[in-house]
Amino acid sequence: MTISAQVAESQLERRLFATRRLSMELAEPLTPEDQTAQAMDDASPTKWHLAHTAWFFETFILARCECYRLFDERFACLFNSYYQSVGPRQPRSQRGLLTRPTCEEVFAYRAHVDAGLRELFAEGGDEDPAIYSLIELGLQHEQQHQELMLTDILSLFALNPLRPRYRAAHEETPSAPAQPLGFECFSGGVYEVGHRGEGFCFDNETPRHRVFIEDFRLATRAVTNGEWLEFMADDGYRKPALWLSDGWAFIQHEGVAAPLYWEERDGLRMQMTLDGPQPLAPAAPVCHVSFYEADAYARWAGKRLPSEFEWEIAAQGLPIGGNMLASAALRPLLAPEGQGGLQQMFGDVWEWTASAYLPYPGFRAARGAVGEYNGKFMVNQQVLKGGSCVTPPGHARATYRNFFYPHQRWQFTGLRLADDGA
């Protein structure tokens, strides 16, 4: 093994176990009861996330090793998510019924898998050069589940009449006026989009290809709670002309009249957060809105949502930083003062785009079970860009393509306005 390969392997090992530790740290404030319950079909119990990420490493990496012993062969059914070619699965909507195995057994499972991974590194890996690519994929997969752990526990606590806190008291979101909303202009033309090839990416970010874009403008910050209140005050939720047909049917059927987790207490507008109910911060980005709501707001504002390619072109070359998990705010914050240009492109809220989640030209899913990771979901969903306040460190980039169904809003999802260039 070359020196450069040894360094890369050492860095991967360090990052892997830092990621594995972070998952356990995120679960630490929770009781066993918290970790077992499931708020809704879209969410999963914390205990399940912890076990599933261990299952991923065990199934796709460690099971290849002759010396590795499965922790419990029954776990294959319990903690497989959607890999049809691997075998049967516990139905997603019934993951909250898994009171057994206990949290302690799941923790022991993770420790067993970690020991297997450490032995794999100690032995210098595997003759198969793809093993380290699979480890990197498993690391990135676990980071996705770290974000899901926090969004799913928020959905659970929001349904609890006690409105519990995820952690001890944390400082409130600063109250200050929102930064003035401006627009940055971008010239049309032929651009290359998609991952360039350096560093990790998911397969749905490839292949890099050319797109033609007309002149466009992109808002300098995300839409705020205060601006959303203006939309509500103007009866935005009661004007069918603003809504896509499916969106209007959705809000009528579900009785949607405000972003998820908004509520009123003694005449004061509040928002449920991981720190419990907090006064609504007018200058902070609006959050927990569906694509349908984002699209209706943009139409009400006389603008539109950007395409994923417009967003990516605007973000190229910008530093990747902002209010993400490492900042520990765990909720969107107002745009910083005194900064020009585009702000909040990374962190705070995932930003809905007008783009359907579809394969890029020339896309080919990977062979085998890991090919089920992204490709089979490329229908009826929308692309989101940028990351959120609970996106783990190192897990954001301009080419990243998150995707959700247009009605979903339990994630930290918001929006940024766009319009056609002058």
Summary of the structure (lengths in Angstrom):
residues: 422
radius of gyration: 21.8
end to end distance: 56.1
largest distance: 66.5
contacts: 1307
relative contact order: 0.14
helix: 39%
strand: 13%
